[in-house]
Amino acid sequence: MPKYDFELLVIGAGSGGVRAARMAAGRGVKVGIIEDRYWGGTCVNVGCVPKKLYSYAAHFSEDFADAAGYGWQLEKPVFNWPTLRDNQKKEILRLNGVYNRLLEGSGVQRIEGRGKILSKHEVQVGEATYTAERLLIATGSWPYIPDFPGSELCLTSNEVFNLPEFPKRFLVYGGGYIAVEFASIFKGLGAETALVYRGDKVLRGFDEEVRSFVQEEMQQHGINFLVGREILRIDRHLNALQVSLNDGRTLEVDAVLCATGRRGNVQGLGLEKVGIQPNAAGEIPVDESFTTQVPNIFALGDVTGGPQLTPVALAEAMTLVHNLYSGEEKRKLDYSDIATAVFCHPNIGTVGLSEEEARQRFEKVRIYTTSFKPMRNTLAGNPSRSLMKLVVDDQSDQVVGCHVVGPDAGELIQGIAIAVKAGLTKADFDATIGIHPTSAEELVTLRSITRH
């Protein structure tokens, strides 16, 4: 048997890569991990974690306004961008240290630099070459910017958290979850905010009723939706940016965030050396065991084009390590009914099928919906509303989808996800006593069918 430097060499120290490295090392495997930029990956450094911190910050503007109706007399709040930005930086540095200590504590060898595959058992990092019995690619994804004149003036989610100055006029280009989250964040922090999207409605792929409801609520919060439009060019004019749209309109803004999707982070990885061919989106094809076109090279997480969610990458990593090193019966990861949240304002929490997906899959469905003003908003005079929705297969009575729009929807949907994953029925929901007064009780008190 050939002698290798490592039994497993991981390229990419994001959520999936770090989890795989630690779990394998915990089983006595000799592991190395390579990273050239973000220890902890996108999520910790320029994704979920800082985004959620900024979302918290953005909510305070509405909270301050609501407080008056509850008897609190406040001076006009003043937002200080450098304080938020710099406190966020400190927290990310702390988390970087946590990740490094976890790796070192588990016996994984950390290697700084960009890994380039030379052969199916060799990876070059700088001037050094490392050999391994197995390679794992977990390099994640990277923001994609379409090509148009002035596109180099756009920000991506990699840079937006650490801007030297707060952009008072902020434009988001895109209509996915990243776009609506940042539109909400910068509007909440006080920027005049617009969103340009080529489709007629944001959040393609989500339940249609949810899409419409969220877009209307965000418009009510003051975000200017310019749908059915595209950016033709961006020009710098003095200290501002002039954005030309395909409808002839020109906008003057301080910053443009391009949130037009992500691609697999495979640039310079050397995949061609071993015959691995990513698709047009830079995603590496794998089978259900996470094996690439080369039997000893594996890939997981965002770079494989699956659900771009941190918990998915973690689950894939644990499944892979179990199958490779436990000696026990192999496992297969179930990707059905994965709950997710979008931290726009209002929040979205969703699990299971949309109404449209359910109608395609089942002969007959029952839809239960309710839209209401949360109790918290009554004394505040806040017009914001919440939406709750259950999608039920009529024949089995199974709840196959649940969608929530409103405060803390992400927190709420996690518990409901267990029920949906367990295959509980509408009768099970009906038999559950609600907690009063809460918004969540609506999910167990919905009795009237909205539509079949």
C-alpha positions as CSV (number, residue, x, y, z in Angstrom):
1,M,0.0,0.0,0.0
2,P,1.5,3.4,-1.0
3,K,2.6,5.7,1.8
4,Y,0.7,9.0,1.9
5,D,1.2,12.2,4.0
6,F,-2.5,12.0,4.9
7,E,-5.3,9.4,4.7
8,L,-7.8,12.3,4.0
9,L,-6.8,15.7,2.7
10,V,-9.6,18.3,2.7
11,I,-9.5,21.3,0.4
12,G,-11.7,24.0,1.9
13,A,-12.2,24.9,5.6
14,G,-15.9,25.9,5.5
15,S,-18.6,24.2,7.5
16,G,-18.6,21.0,5.5
17,G,-14.8,20.7,5.2
18,V,-14.1,21.4,8.9
19,R,-16.8,19.0,10.1
20,A,-15.5,16.2,7.8
21,A,-11.9,16.8,8.9
22,R,-12.8,16.8,12.6
23,M,-15.1,13.8,12.5
24,A,-12.5,11.8,10.5
25,A,-9.7,12.7,12.8
26,G,-11.9,11.7,15.8
27,R,-12.0,8.2,14.2
28,G,-8.2,8.1,14.2
29,V,-7.8,9.1,10.6
30,K,-4.7,11.2,9.7
31,V,-6.3,14.4,8.2
32,G,-5.0,17.6,6.7
33,I,-7.1,20.6,5.7
34,I,-6.2,23.4,3.3
35,E,-7.7,26.9,3.3
36,D,-6.5,30.1,1.5
37,R,-9.0,32.7,2.8
38,Y,-11.8,32.1,5.3
39,W,-11.3,29.6,8.1
40,G,-14.9,28.7,8.8
41,G,-16.0,29.4,5.3
42,T,-18.6,31.7,3.8
43,C,-21.2,31.1,6.5
44,V,-19.0,32.3,9.4
45,N,-17.1,35.1,7.6
46,V,-19.3,36.6,4.9
47,G,-22.6,34.7,5.1
48,C,-25.0,33.5,7.6
49,V,-23.4,34.8,10.8
50,P,-22.6,38.4,9.9
51,K,-25.8,38.6,7.9
52,K,-27.9,37.6,10.9
53,L,-26.0,40.1,13.1
54,Y,-26.8,42.8,10.6
55,S,-30.4,41.7,10.4
56,Y,-30.7,42.0,14.2
57,A,-29.2,45.6,13.9
58,A,-31.7,46.5,11.1
59,H,-34.7,45.4,13.2
60,F,-34.0,48.0,15.9
61,S,-35.2,50.9,13.8
62,E,-38.7,49.3,13.7
63,D,-38.5,48.4,17.4
64,F,-37.7,52.0,18.4
65,A,-40.7,53.2,16.4
66,D,-43.0,50.6,17.9
67,A,-41.9,51.4,21.4
68,A,-43.8,54.7,21.4
69,G,-47.2,52.9,21.4
70,Y,-46.1,51.1,24.5
71,G,-45.3,54.2,26.4
72,W,-41.6,54.5,25.8
73,Q,-40.5,58.0,25.0
74,L,-37.2,57.9,23.2
75,E,-34.9,60.5,21.6
76,K,-34.4,60.1,17.9
77,P,-32.1,57.1,17.5
78,V,-28.8,57.6,15.7
79,F,-27.2,54.7,13.8
80,N,-23.4,54.4,13.8
81,W,-22.2,52.2,11.0
82,P,-18.6,51.9,12.2
83,T,-19.7,50.5,15.5
84,L,-21.8,47.7,13.9
85,R,-19.1,47.0,11.3
86,D,-16.2,46.8,13.8
87,N,-18.1,44.8,16.4
88,Q,-19.1,42.3,13.7
89,K,-15.4,42.1,12.7
90,K,-14.4,41.3,16.2
91,E,-17.0,38.6,16.5
92,I,-15.9,37.0,13.2
93,L,-12.3,37.0,14.4
94,R,-13.4,35.3,17.6
95,L,-15.2,32.6,15.6
96,N,-12.2,32.1,13.3
97,G,-10.2,31.4,16.4
98,V,-12.8,28.9,17.6
99,Y,-12.6,27.0,14.3
100,N,-8.8,26.9,14.4
101,R,-8.8,25.6,18.0
102,L,-11.4,22.9,17.1
103,L,-9.2,21.7,14.3
104,E,-6.0,21.8,16.2
105,G,-7.7,20.1,19.2
106,S,-8.9,17.3,17.0
107,G,-5.4,16.7,15.6
108,V,-6.1,18.0,12.1
109,Q,-3.1,19.6,10.4
110,R,-4.0,23.1,9.1
111,I,-2.4,24.1,5.8
112,E,-2.6,27.8,4.7
113,G,-2.8,28.5,1.0
114,R,-4.7,27.7,-2.2
115,G,-4.8,24.0,-2.9
116,K,-4.3,22.9,-6.5
117,I,-4.8,19.2,-7.5
118,L,-1.9,17.7,-9.4
119,S,-3.1,14.1,-9.5
120,K,-5.7,12.0,-7.8
121,H,-3.4,11.7,-4.8
122,E,-1.4,15.0,-4.9
123,V,-2.3,18.6,-4.0
124,Q,0.1,21.5,-4.3
125,V,0.0,24.4,-1.8
126,G,2.5,27.1,-2.6
127,E,5.9,25.4,-3.0
128,A,4.8,22.3,-1.1
129,T,3.1,19.1,-2.4
130,Y,1.0,16.9,-0.1
131,T,-0.1,13.4,-0.9
132,A,-3.3,11.7,0.4
133,E,-5.2,8.4,0.0
134,R,-8.4,10.3,-0.4
135,L,-9.2,13.9,-1.3
136,L,-12.3,15.9,-0.3
137,I,-13.2,19.0,-2.2
138,A,-15.3,21.4,0.0
139,T,-14.5,24.8,-1.5
140,G,-18.0,26.1,-1.4
141,S,-19.4,28.7,-3.8
142,W,-18.5,32.2,-4.9
143,P,-20.7,35.3,-5.8
144,Y,-21.5,35.6,-9.5
145,I,-21.6,39.0,-11.3
146,P,-23.1,39.1,-14.8
147,D,-21.0,40.8,-17.4
148,F,-22.1,44.4,-18.3
149,P,-20.3,47.7,-18.6
150,G,-19.3,48.9,-15.1
151,S,-20.0,45.5,-13.4
152,E,-16.7,45.8,-11.7
153,L,-18.2,48.7,-9.6
154,C,-20.6,46.3,-8.0
155,L,-20.2,44.9,-4.5
156,T,-20.9,41.3,-3.6
157,S,-21.8,39.8,-0.3
158,N,-18.1,39.3,0.3
159,E,-17.4,43.0,0.6
160,V,-20.7,44.5,1.8
161,F,-20.3,43.8,5.5
162,N,-17.1,45.9,5.8
163,L,-17.7,49.0,3.8
164,P,-15.7,52.1,4.9
165,E,-18.8,54.3,4.8
166,F,-22.5,53.6,5.0
167,P,-24.2,53.9,1.6
168,K,-27.2,56.2,2.1
169,R,-28.6,55.2,-1.3
170,F,-28.4,51.5,-1.8
171,L,-29.3,49.4,-4.8
172,V,-29.6,45.6,-4.8
173,Y,-29.5,43.8,-8.2
174,G,-31.1,40.3,-8.0
175,G,-34.2,38.7,-6.6
176,G,-33.1,35.7,-4.6
177,Y,-32.9,35.3,-0.9
178,I,-29.6,37.1,-0.6
179,A,-31.0,40.0,-2.5
180,V,-34.1,40.4,-0.4
181,E,-32.2,39.9,2.9
182,F,-29.7,42.7,2.1
183,A,-32.4,45.0,0.8
184,S,-34.2,44.6,4.2
185,I,-31.0,45.1,6.1
186,F,-29.9,48.3,4.5
187,K,-33.4,49.7,4.5
188,G,-33.7,49.0,8.2
189,L,-30.3,50.6,8.9
190,G,-31.6,53.8,7.2
191,A,-30.6,53.6,3.6
192,E,-32.9,54.6,0.8
193,T,-33.1,51.2,-0.8
194,A,-34.2,49.9,-4.2
195,L,-34.2,46.4,-5.7
196,V,-33.8,45.7,-9.4
197,Y,-34.9,42.3,-10.7
198,R,-35.5,41.0,-14.2
199,G,-38.5,38.8,-13.0
200,D,-41.9,40.1,-12.0
201,K,-41.7,38.8,-8.4
202,V,-38.7,38.0,-6.1
203,L,-37.8,34.7,-4.5
204,R,-38.3,32.4,-7.5
205,G,-38.8,28.8,-6.3
206,F,-40.7,29.7,-3.1
207,D,-44.4,29.3,-2.6
208,E,-46.2,31.8,-4.9
209,E,-48.4,33.1,-2.1
210,V,-45.4,33.7,0.1
211,R,-43.6,35.5,-2.7
212,S,-46.4,37.9,-3.3
213,F,-47.0,38.5,0.4
214,V,-43.3,39.2,1.2
215,Q,-42.9,41.6,-1.8
216,E,-45.9,43.6,-0.7
217,E,-44.8,43.7,2.9
218,M,-41.3,44.9,1.9
219,Q,-42.7,47.5,-0.4
220,Q,-44.8,48.7,2.5
221,H,-41.6,49.0,4.5
222,G,-40.3,51.5,1.9
223,I,-38.2,49.3,-0.4
224,N,-38.6,50.4,-4.0
225,F,-39.1,47.3,-6.2
226,L,-38.1,47.8,-9.8
227,V,-39.1,44.4,-11.3
228,G,-39.1,43.3,-14.9
229,R,-35.9,45.4,-15.3
230,E,-32.2,44.8,-15.8
231,I,-29.0,46.9,-15.4
232,L,-27.5,47.8,-18.7
233,R,-24.5,49.7,-17.3
234,I,-23.0,51.4,-14.3
235,D,-20.9,54.6,-14.5
236,R,-19.0,56.4,-11.7
237,H,-20.1,60.0,-11.5
238,L,-18.3,62.2,-8.9
239,N,-18.8,60.3,-5.6
240,A,-21.9,58.4,-6.8
241,L,-22.8,55.6,-9.2
242,Q,-25.2,56.1,-12.1
243,V,-27.1,53.0,-12.9
244,S,-28.8,52.7,-16.3
245,L,-31.7,50.3,-16.6
246,N,-33.2,48.8,-19.7
247,D,-36.4,50.8,-19.3
248,G,-34.4,54.0,-20.0
249,R,-34.3,55.0,-16.3
250,T,-31.1,56.2,-14.6
251,L,-30.7,55.8,-10.9
252,E,-28.0,57.6,-8.8
253,V,-26.9,55.6,-5.8
254,D,-23.9,55.2,-3.4
255,A,-23.5,51.4,-3.8
256,V,-24.8,48.5,-5.9
257,L,-24.9,45.1,-4.4
258,C,-24.9,42.4,-7.1
259,A,-26.8,39.4,-5.6
260,T,-27.4,37.5,-8.9
261,G,-26.4,34.0,-7.7
262,R,-23.4,32.0,-6.8
263,R,-21.1,29.6,-8.6
264,G,-19.0,26.7,-7.5
265,N,-15.6,27.9,-6.2
266,V,-13.4,25.8,-8.5
267,Q,-11.2,28.4,-10.1
268,G,-7.6,27.3,-10.1
269,L,-8.4,24.0,-8.3
270,G,-6.8,21.9,-11.0
271,L,-9.8,19.7,-11.6
272,E,-8.8,19.3,-15.2
273,K,-5.7,17.4,-14.1
274,V,-7.8,14.5,-12.9
275,G,-10.6,14.7,-15.4
276,I,-13.3,16.2,-13.1
277,Q,-15.6,18.3,-15.2
278,P,-17.7,20.9,-13.4
279,N,-20.9,22.1,-15.0
280,A,-21.5,25.6,-16.4
281,A,-22.2,26.8,-12.9
282,G,-18.9,25.5,-11.6
283,E,-20.6,22.7,-9.7
284,I,-18.9,19.3,-9.3
285,P,-21.1,16.3,-10.1
286,V,-21.2,13.6,-7.4
287,D,-23.2,10.5,-6.8
288,E,-25.2,9.8,-3.6
289,S,-22.0,8.8,-1.8
290,F,-20.4,12.2,-2.7
291,T,-17.9,10.5,-5.0
292,T,-16.8,12.5,-8.1
293,Q,-15.8,11.1,-11.4
294,V,-12.5,10.0,-9.7
295,P,-13.2,7.2,-7.2
296,N,-10.9,8.5,-4.4
297,I,-11.9,12.1,-4.8
298,F,-15.1,13.3,-3.0
299,A,-16.9,16.6,-2.9
300,L,-19.7,18.0,-0.7
301,G,-21.4,21.3,0.2
302,D,-22.2,24.2,-2.0
303,V,-19.6,23.2,-4.6
304,T,-21.7,20.2,-5.6
305,G,-24.8,22.3,-6.4
306,G,-27.1,21.0,-3.7
307,P,-29.1,23.1,-1.3
308,Q,-26.7,25.9,-0.3
309,L,-27.3,25.6,3.4
310,T,-24.8,25.2,6.2
311,P,-26.7,22.4,8.0
312,V,-26.8,20.4,4.7
313,A,-23.0,20.6,4.3
314,L,-22.6,19.5,7.9
315,A,-25.0,16.6,7.4
316,E,-23.2,15.6,4.2
317,A,-19.8,15.7,6.0
318,M,-21.0,13.4,8.8
319,T,-22.6,11.0,6.3
320,L,-19.4,10.8,4.2
321,V,-17.1,10.2,7.2
322,H,-19.5,7.6,8.6
323,N,-19.5,5.7,5.3
324,L,-15.8,5.9,4.7
325,Y,-14.4,5.2,8.1
326,S,-17.0,3.6,10.5
327,G,-17.1,0.1,9.0
328,E,-20.8,0.1,9.7
329,E,-23.8,0.0,7.3
330,K,-23.6,2.9,4.9
331,R,-26.1,5.8,5.3
332,K,-27.8,7.8,2.6
333,L,-28.7,11.4,3.3
334,D,-32.4,12.3,2.9
335,Y,-32.8,15.8,1.3
336,S,-36.6,15.9,1.6
337,D,-38.3,18.4,3.9
338,I,-35.3,20.5,4.7
339,A,-36.4,23.6,6.6
340,T,-35.0,27.0,5.7
341,A,-35.3,30.6,6.7
342,V,-34.9,33.8,4.8
343,F,-33.9,36.7,7.1
344,C,-35.6,39.5,5.1
345,H,-38.1,41.8,6.9
346,P,-40.5,40.1,7.4
347,N,-38.8,36.8,8.0
348,I,-39.7,33.7,6.1
349,G,-39.7,30.1,7.4
350,T,-40.5,27.2,5.2
351,V,-40.4,23.5,5.1
352,G,-41.7,20.9,2.7
353,L,-43.6,21.5,-0.5
354,S,-45.0,24.8,-1.9
355,E,-48.6,24.8,-2.9
356,E,-47.6,24.6,-6.6
357,E,-45.3,21.6,-6.0
358,A,-48.0,19.8,-4.0
359,R,-50.6,20.3,-6.7
360,Q,-48.2,18.7,-9.2
361,R,-47.4,15.7,-6.9
362,F,-50.8,14.9,-5.4
363,E,-54.2,14.4,-6.9
364,K,-55.9,16.7,-4.5
365,V,-54.7,19.1,-1.8
366,R,-56.1,21.2,0.9
367,I,-54.7,24.7,1.6
368,Y,-55.1,26.4,4.9
369,T,-54.0,30.1,5.2
370,T,-54.4,33.0,7.6
371,S,-53.0,36.5,7.4
372,F,-53.2,38.7,10.5
373,K,-51.6,41.6,12.4
374,P,-49.5,40.1,15.2
375,M,-50.6,41.3,18.7
376,R,-47.3,43.1,19.2
377,N,-48.1,45.4,16.3
378,T,-51.5,46.5,17.6
379,L,-50.5,49.1,20.2
380,A,-47.5,50.1,18.1
381,G,-49.7,51.0,15.2
382,N,-47.4,48.9,13.0
383,P,-49.3,47.8,9.8
384,S,-47.1,44.8,9.2
385,R,-48.9,41.5,8.9
386,S,-48.0,37.8,9.2
387,L,-48.9,34.9,7.0
388,M,-49.3,31.2,8.1
389,K,-49.9,28.4,5.5
390,L,-50.3,24.7,5.7
391,V,-50.3,22.5,2.6
392,V,-52.1,19.1,3.1
393,D,-52.3,16.0,0.9
394,D,-56.1,15.4,0.9
395,Q,-55.9,11.6,0.5
396,S,-53.5,10.9,3.4
397,D,-54.2,14.1,5.4
398,Q,-50.4,14.5,5.8
399,V,-49.1,18.0,6.2
400,V,-46.6,18.2,3.3
401,G,-45.7,21.9,3.5
402,C,-45.7,24.7,6.0
403,H,-44.9,28.4,5.3
404,V,-44.6,31.2,7.8
405,V,-44.0,34.9,7.1
406,G,-43.5,37.1,10.1
407,P,-41.4,37.9,13.2
408,D,-39.0,35.1,14.1
409,A,-40.4,32.8,11.4
410,G,-37.0,31.0,11.3
411,E,-37.2,30.1,15.0
412,L,-40.8,28.9,14.6
413,I,-40.3,26.7,11.6
414,Q,-37.7,24.5,13.2
415,G,-40.2,22.9,15.5
416,I,-42.8,22.5,12.7
417,A,-40.1,20.9,10.5
418,I,-39.9,18.0,12.9
419,A,-43.7,17.5,12.5
420,V,-43.5,17.7,8.8
421,K,-40.5,15.4,8.6
422,A,-42.2,12.9,10.9
423,G,-45.2,12.8,8.4
424,L,-47.8,14.1,10.9
425,T,-51.3,14.7,9.6
426,K,-53.6,17.7,9.8
427,A,-55.5,15.8,12.4
428,D,-52.3,15.6,14.5
429,F,-51.9,19.4,14.2
430,D,-55.6,19.9,15.1
431,A,-55.2,17.7,18.2
432,T,-52.4,19.8,19.5
433,I,-53.4,22.5,22.0
434,G,-52.1,25.9,21.1
435,I,-50.1,28.3,23.2
436,H,-52.1,31.5,23.7
437,P,-51.5,34.3,22.9
438,T,-48.9,33.6,20.3
439,S,-48.7,33.8,16.5
440,A,-47.6,30.2,16.4
441,E,-50.9,28.9,17.7
442,E,-52.5,29.8,14.4
443,L,-50.8,26.7,13.0
444,V,-52.8,24.4,15.2
445,T,-56.1,26.3,15.1
446,L,-56.5,26.5,11.3
447,R,-59.8,24.7,10.7
448,S,-61.4,26.4,7.6
449,I,-60.1,25.3,4.2
450,T,-58.9,28.3,2.2
451,R,-59.0,26.3,-1.1
452,H,-58.7,22.9,-2.6
